[in-house]
Amino acid sequence: MHTPSSKQLVVVAYDISSNKRRNTLVKLLRGYGVRVNYSVFECRIGKAGLSALKMRIDEIQIM
């Protein structure tokens, strides 16, 4: 029997003009998923991972 994965596919796309913020975000996202385009990442993560990712992105926004 196949059990559904608790992980979901999350697509993260961004348009950030600040080099510092953009580079920080790219480094973060590389730890969560794969880059599929210059400003798009696909991440397979669970609910806890998604919550953590959102918090880290919020921290980057206030840099």
Secondary structure as the mmCIF struct_conf table of DSSP 4:
data_model
#
loop_
_struct_conf.conf_type_id
_struct_conf.id
_struct_conf.beg_label_comp_id
_struct_conf.beg_label_asym_id
_struct_conf.beg_label_seq_id
_struct_conf.end_label_comp_id
_struct_conf.end_label_asym_id
_struct_conf.end_label_seq_id
HELX_LH_PP_P HELX_LH_PP_P1 HIS A 2 SER A 5
BEND BEND1 SER A 6 SER A 6
STRN STRN1 GLN A 8 ALA A 13
HELX_RH_AL_P HELX_RH_AL_P1 ASN A 19 ARG A 30
TURN_TY1_P TURN_TY1_P1 GLY A 31 TYR A 32
STRN STRN2 GLY A 33 ASN A 37
TURN_TY1_P TURN_TY1_P2 TYR A 38 SER A 39
STRN STRN3 VAL A 40 ILE A 45
HELX_RH_AL_P HELX_RH_AL_P2 LYS A 47 GLN A 61
TURN_TY1_P TURN_TY1_P3 ILE A 62 ILE A 62
#
